[in-house]
Amino acid sequence: MHIGELAERTGLSLRTIRHYDDVGILPATGRTEGGFRVYTETDASRLVLIRRMKPLGFTLDEMQELLAVTEALDVEEDPDERTRLHAALDVFRSSAEERREKLALTLERADEFIERLRQY
């Protein structure tokens, strides 16, 4: 699919997708003869994962690391290596849960603030 379709499907801007390509997090799978980026369903899935990490404050390096772990889990057959990859995934899961709790607290405080403003 072309970048416009990918943007529409994921809710991200063309600029953001191009940036992810430029920094190496989501390089286009290919290019047309005219030089246009071409993406696959796998790329779309990767981008959705990236989009879900962004509000939790994960850095580009962390995003790239998690993508490497999930991709390795898709193909790795060695039980010891799979165990190591699952341990890495658990670290990301724990971090995501902690970050979500902080966001929930921030939203709760925002709701309290809004309610206070309504009382005036």
N, C-alpha and C positions, 0 to 999 in steps of 0.2 A: 504494500500500500504506500501511497505517497504521504509526505509529511502532513499535508492538510487533513487527510482522513485520520491519520494517527492523532493529530491535535484534537479533532472533533470527538473521536472515540474516548480520549483520555481526559478531556477537559483542560489540557495544558496548552499554552500558547506556542506558536511556531518558534518564537524567539527562545523560549525555555528549552524546547526540544533541540534546537540548533546548538544552544549552549551545552546541553548534556552531550551532544555529539562532539563538540569542540574540546571538552574536557575529558572525553574518553569514557564517560559512564554509559552512554547509549550511542555507540557509533552506528551509523546506518549500515544495514546488512549489505546493501549494494547501492549502485547508482545506475541511472538510465544512461543511454548514449548521450543524452543532453545534459548530463551531470546532476539530475535531480535525485535526491535521496530516496531510497526505497527501504521500507521496513516490513518485517514479518509479524506474524501473530506472537511469536516469542518476544520480539522487541516490544510489542504492545503490552504484554504481561509484565515485562521488566519495567516499563515506564509506569504502569499502575503501581507496582511495588515502590518505586521511587517516589511517586506522588503521595503514597501513604506514609512514607518516612519523613517527608519534608515538614509537615506541621508539628512533628515531634522533635524537630530540631537536630536531626541527624546530619552530620557533615557529608560533603561529597565523598570524602575518603571512606567514611563509614558505610555510605550507600554502596560504594564500589565493593567494599569488603563483603557486605551481606550478599550482594549479587553473585560474587565469586563463590560464596558458601552454598547458596541455593543451586547454582548451576552445577557445582561439583556433586552435590547430593543427587542431582538428576542422573548422573552417569557413573558415579563411584560405586564399585562393587566390593572393594576390600573392607571387611568388617571393622578393622581397627581405624582405618581412615574415616569411615562413616561415623564411628563413635566420636572421633575428634571433631568432625564437621557438625554433628549434632550438639556437641558441647559448645562450639562457637555460636551456633544458632540459639542455644539457651541463653547465652550472654546477651545477644541482641533482644531476645524476647523479654528478659528481665529489665533491660534498659528501656524498652518500649513501654512496659507496664509502669515503671517509675515515672517516665515522662508523661504518660497519660494521666497518672494521678495528679501530677503538678498542674497539668492543663485543666483537669476537672476542678481543682481547687481555685484556679484563676477564674474559671467560668462562674463558679459559685460566688466568688467575691464580686464579680462583675454584675451578677444578678442582684446581689444585695445592694450594690451601689445604685443600680437602676431603680430598684424598689424605693430606695431612700429618696431619690430625685422625684419620684412620683408623689411622694408624701408632701412635697412643698406646694 
